[in-house]
Each structure stands twice: as structure tokens, then as C-alpha cells.
């Protein structure tokens, strides 16, 4: 009972289905759901069930013709930030539940009816008299779609912070607990573009055992808004080398030299691939002239997504393109004289002085001539 109460309060605290005066946001008739496939049941931005927030639901179309549906004008405003050329804006009439042209609708904003994903509620009506009727009962003011949308955009940061704070306190911990206890752990988050696709997958594939909507939403929010970014951070900030990986330049097994390992990542199709090297020197040799080291048809410089090296002092994984490299020092790597990487210029200066280095180079300053002259003081 206590667990269910926490989930109920945390997920819907800002999206109350009914207020003290009895207004229901839930669909009373069969709702019109326009998105493709099983994901059509949920908002493509926040994942909330559209039928439960149907009377604040908005619809739009992307430039490529894809139809999107949202639980609220707030989520529509968020997606507009991502997709600039959206058209065909529609909204559900809060009284009749008809889908109407948003540009012709009358919006009642700031009424006593709780907002959906925002503090300030925004309800739309096809007829002005219906908007006035609700205004007389619930207060607020009447505006057009463009004004309501601008209000939603201007409050996005505050609304996001408010909602996130609630979720961090209760929803994410509960979602994580449910996921660890009741779900298959092998969920590849790179397979999903929107949270509603994730929710459809979790339910259709029965990834989790017997999760009703509130619990499914908690798990989905944890995976989409927490674990997904933890995994991305883990992947992007760590150099992990498999035992089978050989340096394309020298052929040595890279895992044997973890202190010197570097990686170059590139995109092919919808997947990210990488090469591992036993030092920044061999990595730069490959970067400058990949054809010299083999026929890599899938790889090209324009497909590079990231290049990683290890800071010599801290052994922290850093972006090679932002690093400082010391040349020709008395410290050698698996392949002799190396390009020694540092995150901070001050560390590179100290190392150069202590170990008789020749130069400090930025990534773009490294060329074949510089590599050939390593060790020649």
C-alpha cells in the first residue's frame, strides 16, 4: 500500500486527473490516437498515457509526415525545440473531446484546474462560449494558441526543474527498484528514439513482470531519464578494450597496455564502431593516413564521433581533440617515444619540464612530420 501510494503521488503530482471541482482530464469516450504502432498510447516526450490526459492532448506533424501526440502543450513546446518545422497543430477540445485546429482554438490559461506537466493549466475549446463557461467556473484568462504556446515555452525551464525535482525524489528510485527486481536487465536503450517506443517495447516483450501503468511509467522514466544517460556517460568516459582487439598500426594486443590505450570511434549506419590503439602515436598515424594500415571501407574521417585518450597523470579518459600532447620526453610507451596526453596545459608544462619534453602540441598541430621526429631532440 505504501509503495503504491508513493508511485501514485510522485508520477501524477503535477498532472492531477481531477481537481476539487470534479474536472476530469481522462477521456470519457474512445480517444483518437494518431501515432504509429503500440507506442501510440503514450506521449512521445514524457511517456504519460494519453487517454488519462486526453483533454489536454495536442497533436502535430513533423516535416517528414510523422504524426506526434502529446499529453500537453508543455510537451509539444519541448518537442518544438527539437523539431523546428512542425505543422498541423491540433488539440483536444476540453469539453467535447473533439480534435480541433489549435490555431482556431480558444485557450483558457491559469485556471484553478491543475496543469499537465506545468503549474499553469492550459485548456482548449473550439467555441468561445465554452471557454467563457469554464472561465466563469474555474477562473483564468482566454488567449489564442500562439499566446498559450509562448507561455508554455517561456516556462519550460521552471517546469522541467519542478517536475525533475519530484521525479528525483521518488519516481527514479522506485523505477530503479522495480527494474532491478522485476525486469529483464538486457534493455538496449540505443534502440529507441522516444520514451513511448521504450514503453511499448517493455510491455509487448514482457520485459517486466506484471507492471500496471503507474509502475510501468516509473520504470520507463528511470530507464529513459537516468540509466540511459548513465550508460552513455559510462561508455563515453571510459576506454574499455577487449582481449581480442589489436592495434591496426602495429598489430599488438591493446589490452596488455591499459595505461597507453586510445580509441577512435566512428559511425556507420546507425551503429558506433571503434578502433583501439596501444598509444596516441599509433592512433595519430592511423588518423592521418588510414589507408596505409589496411582497407577499412566502413571508416572515413567525416564519420568520426569521438577520439579518446588517457590523461597521463590521472589516467582519466579525455577527449583527444581537446588534449595537450608532450613530444619526445624520456618516458616511452609500448612503441617507444610517445605523444603523452594531458587534459590540462599546466600538467603538460610540468611534465615537459620534468621529463625533458620537446614540444606541447594540440591535436590539430600533430602531423606526420611531428610523429617521425619523436625522440629526436
C-alpha positions in Angstrom: 0.0 0.0 0.0 2.8 2.4 0.9 4.7 1.6 -2.3 1.6 2.2 -4.5 0.9 5.5 -2.7 4.4 6.8 -3.4 4.2 5.9 -7.1 0.8 7.4 -7.5 1.7 10.7 -5.7 5.1 11.2 -7.5 4.1 10.5 -11.1 0.9 12.4 -11.1 1.5 15.2 -8.6 1.7 17.7 -11.4 -0.9 16.1 -13.7 -3.9 15.5 -11.5 -6.7 13.7 -13.2 -9.4 15.5 -11.3 -9.4 18.7 -9.3 -11.6 19.6 -6.3 -14.4 20.8 -8.7 -14.5 17.4 -10.4 -13.0 18.2 -13.8 -11.6 15.1 -15.4 -8.7 15.1 -17.9 -9.3 11.4 -18.7 -11.1 10.5 -21.9 -14.7 9.7 -21.4 -15.1 8.3 -24.9 -12.7 6.3 -27.2 -9.7 8.7 -27.7 -8.2 9.4 -31.1 -4.6 8.2 -31.0 -2.6 9.0 -34.2 0.9 7.8 -33.7 2.0 4.5 -35.3 2.0 1.1 -33.6 1.8 0.2 -30.0 3.6 3.5 -28.9 0.5 5.5 -29.8 -0.9 5.0 -26.3 1.7 7.3 -24.7 3.1 10.9 -25.0 6.2 10.8 -27.1 8.0 13.3 -24.8 7.1 12.3 -21.2 5.6 8.8 -21.7 2.4 9.5 -19.9 -0.7 7.6 -21.0 -2.6 9.9 -23.5 -6.1 8.6 -22.6 -5.5 9.6 -19.0 -4.7 13.2 -20.0 -6.7 13.3 -23.2 -8.4 16.7 -22.5 -5.0 18.5 -22.6 -3.7 16.4 -25.5 -2.1 18.0 -28.5 -1.1 16.7 -32.0 1.4 17.8 -34.6 3.1 16.6 -37.7 6.9 16.5 -38.4 8.4 17.7 -41.7 8.7 14.0 -42.9 5.0 13.4 -42.3 5.4 11.6 -38.9 2.5 12.2 -36.6 3.2 13.0 -33.0 0.9 13.3 -30.0 1.5 14.8 -26.6 -0.2 14.8 -23.2 0.0 18.6 -23.0 1.1 21.8 -24.7 4.1 21.7 -22.4 5.4 18.5 -24.1 4.5 20.0 -27.5 6.6 23.0 -26.7 9.5 20.7 -25.7 9.4 18.9 -29.0 9.2 22.1 -31.0 12.6 22.9 -29.6 13.8 19.6 -31.2 11.8 19.7 -34.4 11.7 23.2 -35.8 9.4 22.6 -38.9 6.4 21.1 -37.2 2.9 21.7 -38.8 -0.8 20.8 -38.5 -1.1 21.6 -34.8 -4.3 20.2 -33.3 -5.7 20.0 -29.8 -8.5 18.1 -28.0 -11.5 20.3 -27.0 -11.6 20.1 -23.2 -15.4 20.0 -23.3 -16.4 17.9 -26.3 -13.2 15.8 -26.7 -13.2 16.6 -30.4 -9.8 17.1 -32.1 -9.8 20.6 -33.4 -7.4 23.1 -35.2 -5.2 24.5 -32.5 -4.8 27.8 -34.3 -8.6 28.4 -34.2 -9.0 27.3 -30.6 -9.7 29.4 -27.5 -7.3 28.6 -24.7 -8.2 29.1 -21.0 -4.9 29.6 -19.2 -4.2 29.9 -15.5 -7.4 28.4 -14.2 -7.9 26.5 -11.0 -7.7 23.3 -12.9 -4.2 21.8 -12.3 -1.8 21.9 -15.2 -0.5 18.9 -17.0 3.3 18.8 -16.6 3.2 22.5 -15.6 2.0 24.8 -12.9 -0.2 26.9 -15.2 -3.0 24.9 -16.8 -4.0 25.4 -20.4 -7.3 24.1 -21.8 -8.5 24.5 -25.4 -12.0 24.9 -26.7 -13.5 25.1 -30.2 -16.2 27.6 -29.2 -15.5 30.8 -27.3 -18.7 30.4 -25.3 -17.4 27.1 -23.9 -14.2 28.8 -22.9 -16.2 31.6 -21.2 -18.3 28.9 -19.4 -15.2 27.2 -18.0 -13.7 30.6 -17.1 -16.7 31.6 -15.1 -16.3 28.3 -13.1 -12.5 27.9 -12.9 -11.2 31.5 -13.4 -8.2 32.2 -15.7 -7.9 34.2 -18.9 -8.7 33.4 -22.5 -5.9 33.6 -25.2 -5.2 32.2 -28.6 -2.9 29.2 -29.5 0.2 31.2 -30.2 0.0 33.0 -26.9 -0.6 29.8 -25.0 2.3 28.1 -26.8 4.7 31.1 -26.0 3.6 30.8 -22.3 4.5 27.1 -22.4 7.8 27.8 -24.0 8.7 30.6 -21.6 8.0 28.4 -18.5 9.8 25.3 -19.8 12.9 25.6 -17.7 11.0 26.2 -14.5 8.5 23.4 -15.3 11.3 20.9 -16.2 13.1 21.7 -12.9 10.0 21.4 -10.9 9.0 18.0 -12.5 12.6 16.7 -12.3 12.9 17.5 -8.6 9.7 15.5 -7.9 11.0 12.6 -10.0 14.4 12.6 -8.5 13.0 12.3 -5.0 10.6 9.4 -5.5 10.0 8.2 -9.1 13.5 7.4 -10.2 14.4 5.5 -7.0 11.1 3.5 -7.3 11.6 2.9 -11.0 15.2 1.6 -10.4 14.0 -0.7 -7.7 11.2 -2.1 -9.9 13.6 -2.5 -12.8 16.2 -4.4 -10.8 13.6 -6.6 -9.1 11.0 -7.3 -11.8 12.6 -6.8 -15.2 15.0 -8.4 -17.7 18.2 -6.3 -17.4 19.1 -6.6 -21.1 17.5 -3.5 -22.5 19.5 -1.7 -25.2 18.4 2.0 -24.9 20.0 2.9 -28.2 17.1 1.1 -30.0 14.6 3.8 -29.0 14.1 7.4 -30.3 11.3 8.3 -27.9 10.1 7.2 -24.5 6.8 5.9 -25.8 8.7 3.5 -28.0 10.5 2.2 -24.9 7.2 1.7 -23.0 5.7 -0.2 -25.9 8.7 -2.4 -26.1 8.7 -3.1 -22.3 5.1 -4.1 -22.4 5.0 -6.0 -25.7 8.1 -8.0 -25.0 7.1 -8.5 -21.4 10.5 -7.3 -20.2 9.0 -6.6 -16.7 6.6 -8.8 -14.7 3.0 -7.6 -14.1 3.6 -3.9 -14.2 0.4 -1.8 -14.3 0.6 1.7 -15.9 1.9 3.7 -12.9 4.7 1.2 -12.3 5.5 0.9 -16.0 5.8 4.7 -16.2 8.2 4.7 -13.2 10.4 2.1 -14.8 10.3 3.8 -18.2 11.2 7.2 -16.7 14.1 5.7 -14.8 15.4 3.9 -17.9 14.9 6.9 -20.2 15.9 9.8 -18.0 18.5 8.2 -15.7 20.0 4.9 -16.8 20.2 5.9 -20.5 22.5 8.8 -19.6 24.5 6.8 -17.1 25.2 4.3 -19.8 26.1 7.0 -22.3 28.4 8.6 -19.7 30.0 5.3 -18.9 30.6 4.5 -22.5 31.9 7.9 -23.4 34.2 8.4 -20.4 35.8 5.0 -20.3 38.2 3.2 -22.6 37.3 -0.5 -22.5 39.4 -2.8 -24.6 38.5 -6.3 -25.4 41.2 -9.0 -25.3 40.8 -9.7 -29.0 41.5 -6.1 -30.1 44.7 -5.5 -31.9 46.2 -2.1 -32.8 45.6 -1.6 -36.6 49.0 0.0 -36.9 51.4 -2.3 -35.0 49.3 -5.4 -34.5 49.9 -5.6 -30.8 47.1 -6.6 -28.3 46.0 -3.3 -26.8 44.6 -4.7 -23.6 48.1 -5.5 -22.4 48.9 -1.8 -22.3 45.9 -0.2 -20.4 47.9 2.8 -19.4 48.5 3.8 -23.0 45.3 2.7 -24.7 43.5 5.1 -27.0 40.3 4.6 -29.1 38.9 6.2 -32.2 35.1 5.9 -32.7 33.1 6.3 -35.9 29.5 6.0 -37.0 28.4 3.5 -39.7 24.7 3.3 -40.4 23.0 3.5 -37.0 25.9 1.9 -35.0 29.0 3.2 -33.5 32.3 1.3 -34.1 35.8 1.8 -32.8 39.5 1.1 -33.3 41.8 0.6 -30.3 45.5 1.6 -30.3 48.4 1.0 -27.9 49.3 4.6 -27.8 48.4 8.1 -29.1 51.3 7.9 -31.6 49.8 4.9 -33.4 46.3 6.4 -33.2 47.5 9.6 -34.9 49.4 7.6 -37.5 46.1 5.9 -38.4 44.1 9.1 -38.2 46.4 10.9 -40.6 46.7 8.1 -43.1 44.3 5.2 -42.5 44.7 3.6 -46.0 48.4 2.9 -45.1 47.3 0.4 -42.5 44.6 -1.5 -44.2 41.4 -1.5 -46.3 38.8 0.0 -43.9 35.8 0.6 -46.2 33.4 1.5 -43.4 35.6 4.2 -41.9 36.3 7.7 -43.0 37.2 10.9 -41.1 33.9 12.5 -41.6 32.3 9.6 -39.7 34.4 10.1 -36.5 32.2 10.5 -33.4 34.9 10.7 -30.8 38.6 10.1 -30.1 39.6 9.1 -26.6 43.0 9.1 -24.8 44.1 8.8 -21.2 45.5 11.7 -19.2 49.0 10.5 -18.3 48.8 11.7 -14.7 45.2 11.0 -13.7 44.5 8.1 -16.1 41.2 9.8 -16.7 39.6 9.3 -20.2 39.6 12.6 -22.1 38.7 14.0 -25.5 41.8 13.7 -27.6 40.8 16.7 -29.7 41.0 18.9 -26.6 44.1 17.4 -25.1 47.7 18.7 -24.8 50.4 16.3 -26.1 54.0 16.4 -24.9 56.5 15.1 -27.5 60.0 13.5 -27.3 60.1 13.1 -23.5 62.2 10.5 -21.6 59.1 8.4 -21.0 58.5 5.7 -23.5 55.4 3.6 -24.3 54.9 0.2 -25.9 56.1 1.5 -29.2 58.9 3.7 -28.0 58.7 7.5 -27.9 55.1 8.6 -27.5 52.7 11.5 -27.6 51.9 12.0 -23.9 48.4 13.3 -23.4 47.2 15.7 -20.7 43.8 17.3 -20.0 45.3 20.5 -18.6 48.1 22.6 -20.1 49.6 23.2 -16.7 50.2 19.4 -16.3 51.7 19.2 -19.8 54.1 22.1 -18.9 55.1 20.4 -15.7 55.7 17.0 -17.4 57.6 18.6 -20.2 59.9 20.3 -17.8 60.4 17.2 -15.6 60.9 14.7 -18.4 62.8 16.8 -21.0 60.0 17.0 -23.5 60.4 18.9 -26.7 57.0 20.4 -27.6 53.5 20.7 -26.4 51.1 20.2 -29.3 47.3 20.4 -29.7 45.6 17.7 -31.6 45.3 19.7 -34.8 49.0 20.5 -34.7 50.1 16.9 -34.9 51.2 15.8 -38.4 53.3 13.0 -39.9 56.5 15.1 -39.6 56.0 15.6 -35.9 55.4 11.9 -35.4 58.5 11.0 -37.3 60.6 13.3 -35.2 59.5 11.9 -31.8 62.6 11.1 -29.8 64.9 13.3 -31.9 65.9 16.1 -29.6 
